[in-house]
Amino acid sequence: MIKRIIDTSSLAAFKSILASVNRIVVTCHKKADGDAIGSSLAMGRLLSNMGKNAVVIIPDQLPASLEFIASGNEFFTFTMCETKASNILRNTQLILSLDYNSFDRVDRMQPLLEASNAKKVLIDHHRDPKNCFDVMFSHPLMSSTCELVYRLAAEAGWLQWFDKAIASCLFVGIMTDTGNLSFSSSYPDVYEVMAKLMEYGIDKPYLYKQAMDTVSLNSLKLQSYAILNKMTIIDDSIALITLDQDDLKQFNYRTGDTERLVNKPLSVDGVFWSTFMREDSKYIKVSMRSEGEFAVNSICAKFFNGGGHKNAAAGEFYGSMQEAVELFHKIVEQIKNDITI
C-alpha cells in the first residue's frame, strides 16, 4: 500500500485556494526534462478535467526527444509567444511551480512570476526550496515530481479526473528521472505508483521506446563522437566527457541531443562516477551520475551551483570549459583518496 506523505494542512490550504480561483498557470523549469514536462502537462490536464481554466507555460523550446509526450497536450512556449504568455501570467489567479524550487530556474519568465500577485504553489522534489510560495509540497526523497503529483492527487481524492493521457505523462516523467528505475527509486512505493499508472491503459512499450530508446541521427553521431573523441577515464574509475560549441555545431546540436550521454560511461566495468560538461551560451552545463554510495549531488551543490539526487545530479559553471575541467580535476584530487570503490 502506498504510504500517505502529503501534509494535511498544506493540502487543505491548496484545496481552499483551488476552490477560490479559476485561472491557473502551470510552469516548469527551463530546458525541461521528462519529469518537468510530464508533471506540468499532467497537472494542467488534471485541473482542466476538474473544470478549471488551466494553462501550461514552459520557459523555452522542448527537446525533440520529448515532443512525443507533448503531442495532443496544449501548452505555450514562453520564448515563442512571449507577449501572449506574459499576458496570461499577468492575469492568472494561481501559479503552480512544478519540478523547480526557485524562480531563477524559469529564465525570462522569472520577473513575471516574482511580480505576480497570484497565489503560488510549489510541487517539487528538489532540496532547499526558496521561501517564495504560499503553499509548498516539497519532497526531496521522491523519485520525481511526477511521482509526487500522483501521490498528491491520490491523497486529495482527485484520481476520478485521471485519464490515460495524464497517466502517460506521469509514467514518462518517473521513467526518465530514474533512468527507467535504475536510480532515485530505492523505495518500493514508486513501483506501486508505476503499477497504478499502468492501470489506465498506457502504452508502456511505446512510451519506453520513445523516451529511453529513440534519438535523432545527429544525436547518435554526436554521442558516438563524444565517447570516441571527448571522453577520458581517470584511474580506470572516473569518466569525464566534454563538448564545446564547435563540437555541437559540427553535429547540428538541438536541445536534448545529449540526453543520457552522461550515463553511458557507467557501463564500463569499474567506472562508478561519470561527469559530462556541455558548453552553452552562458555557462557550462554539468551533469553527473554515480553508482553505489558515492554522492554526486553534494559535489554539484558545492562546486557547480546545483544539486539533485545522490546518484544523479547537475549544475552550472560560469566560466570557460578549460576552467571547468581544471576545477573538476582539482575536485578529483581532493576526494579520490576518500572514495570507496
Summary of the structure (lengths in Angstrom):
residues: 341
radius of gyration: 19.9
end to end distance: 35.6
largest distance: 59.5
contacts: 1152
relative contact order: 0.10
helix: 47%
strand: 18%
